[in-house]
């Protein structure tokens, strides 16, 4: 559980830094680098969450369908 939180924090921080630097038009080389690697960062984050994440929600009973609860 701790591994996926670390990855989410790193990716979120880098994308926040990208947003701040792009809006201030500072360090454009770093902005271009972050925009170039951002798809890889997102893929890394999703892969880590899917691989190491845990689902703690309720399981479906037999005959129960996944969907909205208002039906």
C-alpha positions in Angstrom: 0.0 0.0 0.0 2.8 2.4 0.8 4.5 1.9 -2.6 1.5 3.1 -4.6 1.1 6.2 -2.3 4.7 7.1 -2.9 4.3 6.8 -6.7 1.1 8.8 -6.7 2.8 11.5 -4.6 5.8 11.7 -7.0 3.7 11.9 -10.1 1.3 14.5 -8.6 4.2 16.7 -7.4 5.9 16.6 -10.8 2.7 17.5 -12.7 2.0 20.3 -10.2 5.6 21.6 -10.7 4.9 21.4 -14.5 1.7 23.4 -14.1 3.3 26.1 -12.0 6.4 26.5 -14.3 4.3 26.5 -17.4 2.0 29.2 -16.1 4.9 31.3 -14.9 6.8 30.7 -18.2 9.9 29.8 -16.2 12.5 27.1 -17.0 10.9 26.2 -20.4 13.4 23.4 -21.0 12.2 21.7 -17.8 8.6 22.3 -18.9 9.2 20.7 -22.2 10.9 17.7 -20.5 8.0 17.3 -18.1 5.4 17.5 -20.9 7.3 14.9 -22.8 7.6 12.4 -20.0 4.1 13.0 -18.5 2.5 10.2 -20.4 5.1 7.8 -19.1 4.6 9.1 -15.6 0.8 8.6 -15.8 1.2 5.0 -17.2 3.7 4.2 -14.4 1.2 5.5 -11.8 -1.7 3.6 -13.2 0.3 0.4 -13.5 1.5 0.7 -9.9 -2.0 1.3 -8.6 -3.4 -1.6 -10.5 -0.6 -3.9 -9.5 -0.2 -3.0 -5.8 -3.5 -1.3 -5.0 -6.1 -3.0 -2.8 -9.8 -2.8 -3.1 -11.6 -2.5 0.3 -15.1 -2.0 -1.0 -18.0 -4.5 -0.7 -18.1 -7.6 -3.0 -21.1 -8.4 -5.2 -23.4 -11.1 -4.0 -24.5 -13.9 -6.3 -27.1 -12.6 -8.8 -26.2 -9.0 -8.0 -25.1 -6.8 -10.9 -22.6 -4.0 -10.9 -24.1 -0.6 -11.5 -26.0 2.2 -10.0 -27.5 1.8 -6.6 -30.7 3.7 -7.4 -32.3 0.9 -9.5 
